[in-house]
């Protein structure tokens, strides 16, 4: 019980590190919560301060989730879930508890009045450590939706939904053996619901057609520009 409590607390605190606020305040001299969408997350940094700091903040937020499942979870030694009297036979369950704590810390950070980001990057980092194949598929879905719609929130929601669907298809359709499948399915559905909940304001704007769109996508900018130059020269 003591070890599990320590893992939850440590993971929550790591997840609570307000990366976007620290970067915007101490490096750029602004409070990101007073700019753009007002959200203390990597997407808002991306929108307000540019793609390079945005990518940096997103990667660090992802690292928080990965660190929780890859490092902090390994502090667990007690094989009994407190109060249940049952044995934890799957280390994946301990990782899920650690990762979920980090995500909750990111969304409701104790260091910034319990108002943080939306948890996508931290959840992504966690999933890299637990289910890399499903994460890769979700990342592909995110990229496709982002390129076609230029709406980050729509890509994030699509990726969140794609993760449990990928698990279901791999297990039931392609009959791939997945370690701790039942635990992962229920957990991934819960995470998808949580991330959709944190994007509820974005969903309202998507329905109204007022959601923010990226004016350009950095890794496509050069191709687009070169294509325009070729057209002009011809």
C-alpha positions as CSV (number, residue, x, y, z in Angstrom):
1,X,0.0,0.0,0.0
2,X,2.8,2.4,0.9
3,X,4.7,1.8,-2.3
4,X,1.5,2.3,-4.4
5,X,0.7,5.6,-2.6
6,X,4.3,6.8,-3.2
7,X,4.0,6.0,-6.9
8,X,0.7,7.8,-7.2
9,X,2.0,10.9,-5.5
10,X,5.3,11.0,-7.3
11,X,3.6,10.4,-10.7
12,X,1.1,13.2,-10.0
13,X,3.8,15.6,-9.0
14,X,5.9,14.8,-12.1
15,X,2.8,15.2,-14.3
16,X,2.0,18.5,-12.5
17,X,5.2,20.2,-13.7
18,X,3.7,23.1,-15.7
19,X,6.1,23.0,-18.6
20,X,4.3,25.6,-20.8
21,X,3.9,28.1,-17.9
22,X,7.6,27.7,-16.9
23,X,8.8,28.2,-20.5
24,X,6.5,31.2,-21.3
25,X,7.1,33.0,-18.0
26,X,10.8,32.5,-17.4
27,X,12.1,32.3,-21.0
28,X,9.7,34.5,-23.0
29,X,8.5,36.8,-20.2
30,X,4.7,36.2,-20.7
31,X,2.0,34.1,-19.1
32,X,0.7,31.7,-21.7
33,X,-2.6,31.5,-19.9
34,X,-3.2,35.1,-20.9
35,X,-2.7,34.5,-24.6
36,X,-4.2,32.5,-27.4
37,X,-6.8,30.0,-26.1
38,X,-5.6,30.6,-22.5
39,X,-4.8,26.9,-22.1
40,X,-1.6,26.0,-20.3
41,X,-0.6,23.4,-22.8
42,X,1.8,22.7,-25.7
43,X,-0.7,23.4,-28.4
44,X,-1.2,27.0,-27.1
45,X,2.6,27.5,-26.9
46,X,2.7,26.2,-30.5
47,X,0.1,28.7,-31.6
48,X,1.4,31.7,-29.7
49,X,5.2,31.3,-29.6
50,X,5.9,29.2,-32.6
51,X,6.4,25.6,-33.6
52,X,9.9,25.1,-32.2
53,X,9.0,25.9,-28.5
54,X,5.7,24.2,-29.1
55,X,7.3,21.0,-30.1
56,X,9.8,21.3,-27.1
57,X,7.0,21.7,-24.6
58,X,4.9,18.9,-26.1
59,X,7.9,16.5,-26.0
60,X,8.6,17.4,-22.4
61,X,5.0,16.9,-21.4
62,X,5.1,13.5,-23.2
63,X,8.3,12.7,-21.2
64,X,6.4,13.2,-18.0
65,X,4.0,10.4,-18.9
66,X,6.7,8.1,-20.1
67,X,8.8,8.7,-17.0
68,X,5.9,7.8,-14.8
69,X,5.4,4.3,-16.4
70,X,9.0,3.5,-17.2
71,X,10.7,4.7,-14.0
72,X,8.3,5.6,-11.2
73,X,6.1,2.5,-11.7
74,X,9.2,0.3,-11.0
75,X,9.3,1.5,-7.4
76,X,6.4,-0.9,-6.8
77,X,7.2,-4.0,-4.7
78,X,4.1,-4.8,-2.8
79,X,2.0,-7.4,-4.7
80,X,-1.3,-6.6,-3.0
81,X,-3.7,-3.9,-4.0
82,X,-4.7,-2.0,-0.8
83,X,-8.0,-3.1,0.6
84,X,-8.8,-5.7,-2.1
85,X,-6.8,-8.7,-0.9
86,X,-6.0,-9.6,-4.5
87,X,-2.6,-10.0,-6.1
88,X,-1.5,-7.7,-8.9
89,X,-0.1,-10.2,-11.5
90,X,0.2,-7.6,-14.2
91,X,2.9,-4.9,-14.0
92,X,0.8,-3.1,-16.7
93,X,-1.7,-2.3,-14.0
94,X,0.9,-0.5,-11.9
95,X,2.1,1.4,-15.0
96,X,-1.5,2.4,-15.7
97,X,-1.9,3.7,-12.2
98,X,1.3,5.7,-12.5
99,X,0.5,7.0,-15.9
100,X,-3.0,8.0,-15.0
101,X,-1.7,9.9,-12.0
102,X,0.7,11.8,-14.2
103,X,-2.1,12.7,-16.7
104,X,-4.3,13.9,-13.8
105,X,-1.4,16.0,-12.5
106,X,-1.0,17.6,-16.0
107,X,-4.7,18.4,-16.2
108,X,-5.1,19.6,-12.6
109,X,-1.6,20.7,-11.7
110,X,-1.0,21.6,-8.0
111,X,1.6,24.2,-9.1
112,X,-0.9,26.4,-11.1
113,X,-4.2,26.5,-9.2
114,X,-5.2,23.0,-10.5
115,X,-5.6,24.4,-14.0
116,X,-3.2,22.8,-16.5
117,X,-3.2,21.4,-20.0
118,X,-5.5,18.9,-21.6
119,X,-3.3,15.8,-21.1
120,X,-2.8,14.6,-24.7
121,X,1.0,14.8,-24.7
122,X,1.3,13.3,-21.2
123,X,-1.1,10.5,-22.2
124,X,0.9,9.9,-25.4
125,X,4.2,9.6,-23.5
126,X,2.5,7.1,-21.2
127,X,1.1,5.0,-24.0
128,X,4.6,4.9,-25.7
129,X,5.8,3.1,-22.6
130,X,2.8,0.7,-22.4
131,X,1.5,0.0,-25.9
132,X,3.8,1.4,-28.6
133,X,2.0,-0.3,-31.6
134,X,-1.4,1.2,-30.6
135,X,0.3,4.6,-30.0
136,X,2.0,4.5,-33.4
137,X,-1.4,3.9,-35.1
138,X,-2.9,6.8,-33.1
139,X,0.0,9.0,-34.1
140,X,-0.6,8.3,-37.8
141,X,-4.3,9.1,-37.3
142,X,-3.5,12.3,-35.6
143,X,-1.1,13.3,-38.4
144,X,-3.6,12.6,-41.1
145,X,-6.4,14.5,-39.4
146,X,-4.1,17.4,-38.6
147,X,-2.8,17.7,-42.2
148,X,-6.3,17.5,-43.7
149,X,-8.2,19.7,-41.2
150,X,-5.4,21.8,-39.7
151,X,-7.2,21.5,-36.4
152,X,-5.0,20.2,-33.5
153,X,-7.9,19.4,-31.2
154,X,-9.7,17.3,-33.8
155,X,-6.5,15.4,-34.4
156,X,-6.1,14.8,-30.7
157,X,-9.6,13.6,-30.2
158,X,-9.3,11.3,-33.2
159,X,-6.1,9.8,-31.9
160,X,-7.7,9.3,-28.4
161,X,-10.5,7.3,-30.0
162,X,-8.2,5.4,-32.4
163,X,-6.2,3.9,-29.5
164,X,-8.9,1.6,-28.0
165,X,-10.2,0.9,-31.5
166,X,-6.8,-0.3,-32.5
167,X,-6.6,-2.6,-29.5
168,X,-10.0,-4.1,-30.3
169,X,-9.2,-4.7,-33.9
170,X,-5.8,-6.2,-33.3
171,X,-7.2,-8.6,-30.7
172,X,-10.6,-9.5,-32.2
173,X,-10.1,-9.2,-35.9
174,X,-6.4,-9.9,-36.4
175,X,-6.2,-12.2,-33.4
176,X,-2.9,-10.7,-32.1
177,X,-1.9,-11.7,-28.6
178,X,-1.6,-8.6,-26.5
179,X,-0.3,-8.7,-23.0
180,X,-2.8,-7.6,-20.3
181,X,-5.4,-7.0,-23.1
182,X,-8.5,-6.7,-20.9
183,X,-6.8,-4.1,-18.6
184,X,-5.5,-2.1,-21.5
185,X,-8.9,-2.0,-23.3
186,X,-10.8,-0.7,-20.3
187,X,-8.1,1.8,-19.5
188,X,-7.8,3.1,-23.0
189,X,-11.5,3.6,-23.2
190,X,-11.4,5.5,-19.9
191,X,-8.5,7.7,-21.1
192,X,-10.3,8.4,-24.4
193,X,-13.4,9.5,-22.4
194,X,-11.2,11.7,-20.1
195,X,-9.4,13.4,-23.1
196,X,-12.7,14.0,-24.9
197,X,-14.0,15.6,-21.7
198,X,-11.0,17.9,-21.4
199,X,-11.7,18.9,-25.0
200,X,-15.4,19.6,-24.5
201,X,-14.9,23.4,-25.2
202,X,-13.0,22.5,-28.4
203,X,-15.8,20.2,-29.5
204,X,-18.4,23.0,-29.0
205,X,-16.2,25.2,-31.2
206,X,-15.8,22.5,-33.8
207,X,-19.6,22.1,-34.0
208,X,-20.0,25.9,-34.3
209,X,-17.2,26.0,-36.9
210,X,-15.2,28.5,-34.8
211,X,-12.3,26.3,-33.7
212,X,-8.8,27.6,-34.2
213,X,-7.0,26.3,-37.2
214,X,-3.3,26.3,-38.0
215,X,-2.4,28.7,-40.8
216,X,0.5,26.5,-41.8
217,X,2.1,23.2,-40.9
218,X,5.8,23.6,-40.4
219,X,7.0,20.4,-42.0
220,X,4.8,21.1,-45.1
221,X,5.7,24.7,-45.4
222,X,8.8,24.3,-47.5
223,X,7.2,21.8,-49.9
224,X,4.3,24.2,-50.4
225,X,6.6,27.2,-50.9
226,X,8.9,25.3,-53.3
227,X,5.8,24.2,-55.2
228,X,4.7,27.8,-55.5
229,X,8.1,28.9,-56.8
230,X,8.1,26.2,-59.4
231,X,4.7,27.3,-60.6
232,X,5.8,31.0,-60.8
233,X,9.0,30.1,-62.6
234,X,7.2,28.1,-65.2
